Amino acid sequence: MLSPRIPRFSPSFSPAELLTVAHSLTRRGDEHAAIRRFEHEFATMIGVKHAVMVPSARYGFLLLLRGLGLEPGDEIIVPGLTYWAIPSIALAAGFTVVPADIGLHSHVLDPAAFEAAITPKTKAVVPTHLFGTPCDMPRILEIARKHGIKVIEDTAQATGARMAGEMVGSFGDAAYYTFGLTKNMTTLSGAMVSTDDDELAATLRREMATAQPRPIGKALKEAMVGTAMMVATHKWVYPFAVHPAVVLGNKLGQDPIHERFGEAEVRYERAPDASRYQAPRAVQAEVGLRQLSKIERLNSARAANGRFLDEHLAHVPGLGVPTYPDGAEAIYMSFVVHHPQRTALADALRGRGVDTTVGYMSDITRSPLFPELERFDCPHTREAFANLLHLPVHPRLTRRDLKHMVEAVRASCLEVGA
């Protein structure tokens, strides 16, 4: 019997969402009604008063910075390990970015490092629930409130995760989420911001009312990409058609999946304005509503898979495994391990049928995009960025897949050494 071939991710997009797209695109209806319903149900799930659908997380982040009354020159504390677009947007809009270190294996903002980074100019902090792991929000909020600092939660990789029994995104002054095709829930593309602030929500709605609607053709194209991803990662397709291409690309020094779904890192010369973005459509909201109906089930499957890996990889020599703040209920958007020979480990894992990736995050204190951030010292960020590797943890994994992956990791670590 062929041993398992395991893709690095598997989309939440399914035939049900494809039917939703087809139904939405072949009938006429009130565009705004579906969006408002999705926003209401999303806000109810998170436990906040307002949710506003926006074109992208980065634009939602920019709107929140402005809507919360921050002014150019104000300092914003962000984790040293984050997605490049966040500091790029903030710097382009005239804000001063201050990186603070992370927990080495939790990968989320260290409250002590956050507190140490505060100056009289600090006006906001962006705790990022990276890889589906919640930050220590009670402690971060305590520090922020003491100093009068706004809290904007980056929940792009953690929709549905909880801290101390409460949904992430419900702690701070506002939060933003993103729903791309590779996330744990999707609306084909697009994002959401949430808040309990009535005035901020009204400001966001006025801003979105001025945006031009997204062309229907883009939603159709994204549905086709989602369908292709769904087929490519299917258990009857991936082992024979996709994994061999991944292994071949690996031998040639390439990562075809990363190259297909990655995004070139750029330094924004100026903050993007509304003309660059297009308002979400009803079809995206309707896909989102269907996703909401199953997100708890999908997240529970991720968490069960993650806990299995937590237990069975905890004592593999040379391997660093994730840790979680007290009270965190991670959704395991990713299962991120550390190894000093991660390239060799990735090669060995792919040879045993387990695809892997270093992901898309950046050590912004060492990025050539941000030379002004080089003066900040974030040693945990630097070490994590150099050693991290993502293991598959998506909901479609079977128990056989998980057992094979554990055996593959153990054997590969033994082969590679420390």
CORNOR-V455335 format. One line per field, one symbol per residue. ss: DSSP state (H for helix, E for strand, L for the rest). A space follows every 10 residues. Layout:
ss = ???
This chain:
ss = LLLLLELLLL LLLLHHHHHH HHHHHLLLLL HHHHHHHHHH HHHHHHLLLE EEEELLHHHH HHHHHHHLLL LLLLEEEEEL EELHHHHHHH HHLLLEEEEE LELLLLLLEL HHHHHHHLLL LEEEEELELH HHLLLLHHHH HHHHHHHLLE EEEELLLLLL LEELLEELLL LLLEEEEELL LLLLLLLLLL EEEEELLHHH HHHHHHHHHL LLELLHHHHH HHHHHHHHHH HHLLLLLHHH HHHHHHHHHH HLLLLHHHHH HLLLLLLLLL LLLHHHLLEL LHHHHHHHHH HHLLHHHHHH HHHHHHHHHH HHLLLLLLLE LLLLLLLEEL LLLLEEEELL LHHHHHHHHH HLLELEELLL LEELLLLLLL HHHLLLLLHH HHHHHHHEEE ELLLLLLLHH HHHHHHHHHH HHHHHHLL
